[in-house]
Amino acid sequence: MLSSADLVESCIGRILAVDCAVNAMAARDFDRARAAAAEADRATMRGDALGPLHGLPLGVKDLDDVAGLRTTYGSPLFADHVPSQDQGIVGSCRAAGAIVLGKTNTPEWGAGANTRNAVFGATGNPFDPMRSAAGSSGGSAVALATGMTPIATGSDMGGSLRNPAAFCGIVGFRPSPGLVPSEKRPLGWNPLSVLGPMARTVPDLCLLLSAMASGDTRDPLAAAGARIAAAPDRVDLASLRVALTPNFGFAPTERHIADVFAEKTDLFRHLFARAEDASPDCAGTDRVFEVLRAAGALASHHDRVRDTPDQVGPNVHRDVAAGLQLSALDVMQASADQTAIYRRWQAFFELYDVILSPAVTISPRPWSELFPAAIDGRPTRTYFHWLALAYAVTVVGHPAVSLPVGRDRHGMPFGLQIVGRRGGDAQVLAVAAALERA
């Protein structure tokens, strides 16, 4: 039997061997991890009741507070910050037996989908360290892909879990708002940003999710008694009505990515009862996401940009500047349009059980490129426009997972996005597990 001490030591060895090439681990907590592993092994020998994550090493995104461990949020303003207590999800994972190995790198305040910041520098893709790992959970994705840790935390607004998962060949799940609570979100009633699990396989991801999910009432969206099974359900793929779309009718998907998506799905679309090219009507999604995202950034970062502008990076400056241009009418109109889009999605899901799409619009580019200014020669609307396949789902609050399905024509990982109906977290993960086995 593999001991927790052996597993932790193996992960530490892996970090020491490969992190110099990819820069995924922002802070390390090896001494406490070794002590916790030794205690976990003693608990096993005593026959104590053990949690679902007992003795498993965990990477924690550097947006999540860990007591006694440097936590910077990727910001020079917090370069030496050491929290005095764990964030809720970290405490939940520890209570389930997880052992924190360290913090994983993230863009400043999670703004942007290229994991680089002024505190720790850039995180490289495990398949080509000069290319982007995406973001904002890029450090977690790379740590998983390179074997530094078996499970890791992430978060997702415009695909911050799903995009790195797709770029790095691992699994990332955006749960329904409220399933994984966060007591730190400044706009507690806003469902755009969620916390979620990342892992190398769907069963590992479900195990972590079972520990993260709770009814923590400090989050106003948390569902009382929220729980999810520690293993994926079984599903008969032959019973499912599936819609396939390369772009949701509006996302600037590279032709190369659309072609690879068609090639991949042609290999398994026969597994379903019905698989058709179709998409919900997403008209207006770009503007809705741009407005609501900017309003949230204004609430979160206005004072920092005003008081310490030289200590704030370009993405956060852009976000706050966009927020300052908004009127109350703009925000209310975006909220009304969001509701209309949501209702169109519900009508669509009367006809289909699952939507499949690429997880991200492009193949990984050099991390030195802050964001894609153009896709297939066409300028992007914003620095996050290339995330449109992900934020199409964010806007309506449906659960979605990025599942690795081989590589694209450039030899980089290709992620399949599986989107379920409202509240259909268990079904999305069941479909992902079934496709992973297929």
Secondary structure, 3 states (H helix, E strand, C coil): CCCHHHHHHHHHHHHHHHHHHHCCEEEECHHHHHHHHHHHHHHHHHCCCCCCCCCCEEEEECCCCCCCCCCCCCCHHHCCCCCCCCCHHHHHHHHCCCEEEEEECCCHHHCCCCCEECCCEECEECCEEEEECCCCCHHHHHHHHCCCCCEEEEEECCCCCHHHHHHHCCEEEECCCCCCCCCCCCCCCCCCCEEEEEECCHHHHHHHHHHHCCCCCCCCCCCCCCCCCCCCCCCCHHHCEEEECCCCCCCCCCHHHHHHHHHHHHCCHHHCCEEEECCCCCCCHHHHHHHHHHHHHHHHHHHHHHHCHHHCCHHHHHHHHHHHCCCHHHHHHHHHHHHHHHHHHHHHCCCCCEEEEECCCCCCCECCCCCCCEECCEECCCCCHHHHHHHHHHHHCCCEEEEEEEECCCCCEEEEEEEECCCCHHHHHHHHHHHHHC
